[in-house]
Amino acid sequence: MQDTAMTEETYGGPFFIPEGTSDPLGITTSAAARALADAGFPASKATIAFRNLVAAGRVHPYHRQVSDARKPYLFRADQVMAAAVMIRMNEAGFRGDGPFNAAESALNDWNVRDLAGAQAPAPRPVAWAFRCLMEGHRGFGFELRIGRCMKSGRVEHSARIRHVASDTGTNWHFSPTVVERSTWLTDLDSIFDHLSREKAIH
């Protein structure tokens, strides 16, 4: 990926991002990087990782602050959690569009099959998990499942966010021709605890 740490922020996703003045509720890239920073992963590296995800259209801003000369993008807190998931995927060795497309979709898009006619409980699945964690609920996980098409041999990926105890959330959706091969899981509770800690690691 391109190192975008010293360049103007770019967004490679499909959404139009409105421009305007400051929003005190918005999270800047620098604030996101401080939250993502960890031992051995300083804010400088977190900044690069976060900006690369935004430039690739994996993490989505909701506003651009043009009153600031740097024109920073602003993000909701759940998008920082989405970035944390994909950073962990990168650390686990996942590469290419397949797994990250599946992750981005599962984190940000509701599937009509998961809603079963009901109204979405939050704008995005990751926002639902983040809100539930803020309310004190525990037991949330992000799962990436890898399958192989029995006809073509092609490797496919699908992902979901799940509350384990209640077995609620989203689900993966493979075609009947895909056989499941393996599953990768990361704990959203620990990610939330790290992002919401009082003292940042620099």
C-alpha positions in Angstrom: 0.0 0.0 0.0 1.0 3.6 -0.6 2.4 5.5 2.4 0.0 8.4 2.7 1.2 9.8 6.0 2.7 13.0 4.6 0.2 13.7 1.9 -3.3 15.2 1.8 -5.9 12.7 2.9 -7.7 10.9 0.1 -10.8 8.7 0.2 -11.2 5.9 -2.3 -14.7 4.7 -1.4 -18.0 5.0 -3.3 -19.7 7.7 -1.1 -19.9 11.4 -1.6 -18.4 13.1 1.4 -20.0 16.5 2.2 -17.7 19.4 3.1 -18.3 22.0 5.8 -17.0 23.5 9.0 -15.8 21.7 12.1 -18.0 19.1 13.8 -17.0 18.6 17.5 -18.2 15.0 17.4 -16.0 14.0 14.5 -12.9 12.0 14.9 -9.8 13.1 12.9 -7.2 10.8 11.5 -4.7 11.9 14.2 -7.3 11.1 17.0 -8.1 7.7 15.4 -4.4 6.9 15.2 -3.9 7.7 18.9 -6.7 5.4 19.8 -5.4 2.6 17.5 -1.8 2.9 18.8 -0.5 0.1 20.9 2.8 -1.3 22.2 5.0 -1.8 19.1 2.4 0.1 17.0 2.9 3.8 17.6 0.6 6.5 16.5 2.9 7.3 13.5 2.4 3.7 12.1 -1.3 3.8 13.0 -1.7 7.0 11.0 -0.3 5.3 7.9 -2.4 2.2 8.4 -5.6 4.2 8.9 -5.0 6.6 6.0 -4.2 3.6 3.7 -7.6 2.0 4.6 -9.4 5.3 3.9 -7.5 5.7 0.6 -8.5 2.2 -0.3 -12.2 2.9 0.5 -12.2 0.4 3.4 -13.0 3.0 6.1 -15.5 5.7 5.4 -15.5 9.3 6.6 -18.8 11.2 6.9 -17.6 14.8 6.6 -14.6 16.9 5.3 -13.6 19.9 7.4 -12.7 22.6 4.8 -12.4 25.3 7.4 -9.1 23.7 8.3 -6.3 24.3 5.7 -5.5 20.6 5.9 -9.1 19.7 5.0 -9.2 16.6 7.3 -11.8 14.0 7.0 -13.9 13.3 10.0 -15.0 9.8 11.1 -17.5 8.2 13.4 -16.2 6.1 16.3 -17.4 2.8 14.7 -15.1 3.4 11.7 -12.1 3.4 14.0 -13.3 0.0 15.2 -13.6 -1.1 11.6 -10.1 0.0 11.0 -8.9 -1.9 14.0 -10.4 -5.1 12.7 -8.7 -4.7 9.3 -5.4 -3.8 10.8 -5.6 -7.1 12.8 -6.4 -8.9 9.5 -3.3 -7.4 7.9 -1.2 -8.5 10.9 -2.7 -12.0 10.6 -1.4 -12.2 7.0 -4.5 -11.5 5.0 -3.7 -9.8 1.6 -5.7 -8.9 -1.5 -9.1 -7.7 -2.2 -11.1 -10.9 -1.3 -10.8 -10.9 2.5 -10.9 -7.1 2.8 -13.9 -6.6 0.5 -15.7 -9.2 2.7 -14.7 -7.4 5.9 -15.6 -3.9 4.6 -19.0 -5.2 3.5 -19.7 -7.1 6.7 -18.7 -4.1 8.9 -20.6 -1.4 6.9 -23.5 -3.0 5.1 -26.7 -4.7 6.3 -27.7 -7.7 4.3 -31.5 -7.9 3.7 -31.3 -11.6 4.6 -30.0 -10.8 8.1 -32.7 -8.2 8.7 -35.6 -10.4 7.7 -37.8 -7.4 7.1 -37.0 -5.6 10.3 -35.5 -2.2 10.5 -31.7 -2.0 10.8 -30.8 -1.4 14.5 -28.0 1.0 13.5 -26.6 2.6 10.3 -23.9 -0.1 10.0 -23.3 -3.5 11.7 -20.1 -2.2 13.3 -22.0 0.8 14.6 -24.5 -1.6 16.2 -21.8 -3.6 17.9 -20.0 -0.4 19.0 -23.2 1.0 20.5 -24.0 -2.2 22.3 -20.5 -2.3 23.8 -21.0 1.3 24.9 -24.2 0.2 26.7 -22.2 -2.4 28.6 -23.1 -5.5 26.6 -20.2 -8.0 26.0 -19.5 -11.0 23.8 -19.1 -9.5 20.3 -16.9 -11.0 17.6 -15.9 -10.4 14.0 -15.6 -13.6 12.0 -14.1 -14.1 8.5 -14.8 -17.4 6.9 -12.9 -18.8 3.9 -14.5 -21.2 1.5 -13.7 -22.8 -1.9 -16.1 -23.1 -4.8 -16.5 -26.8 -5.6 -16.9 -26.1 -9.3 -14.2 -23.6 -10.1 -11.8 -24.1 -7.2 -11.9 -20.3 -6.5 -11.3 -19.2 -2.9 -14.1 -17.0 -1.6 -14.5 -15.0 1.6 -17.5 -13.9 3.7 -17.6 -12.2 7.1 -20.0 -11.4 9.9 -20.4 -9.6 13.2 -22.0 -11.7 15.9 -23.1 -11.4 19.5 -22.2 -14.9 20.7 -24.5 -15.4 23.6 -27.7 -14.3 21.8 -26.6 -15.6 18.4 -27.6 -12.3 16.8 -26.0 -10.0 14.3 -25.1 -10.6 10.7 -24.2 -13.8 9.0 -22.0 -15.0 6.2 -23.6 -15.8 2.9 -21.9 -18.3 0.7 -23.5 -19.9 -2.4 -24.5 -23.6 -2.1 -21.5 -24.4 -4.3 -19.0 -23.2 -1.8 -17.6 -25.5 0.9 -16.3 -23.8 4.1 -12.6 -24.3 4.8 -11.6 -22.2 7.8 -12.7 -19.3 10.0 -10.7 -16.4 11.5 -12.0 -14.6 14.5 -11.1 -11.4 16.4 -12.7 -10.2 19.6 -14.6 -6.9 19.4 -14.8 -6.5 23.1 -11.0 -6.2 23.5 -10.9 -3.8 20.6 -13.5 -1.6 22.2 -11.7 -1.7 25.5 -8.5 -0.6 23.8 -10.1 2.2 21.8 -12.0 3.6 24.8 -9.1 3.5 27.3 -8.3 6.7 29.2 -4.6 7.0 28.4 -3.4 6.6 24.8 -0.2 4.7 23.9 2.0 6.9 21.7 
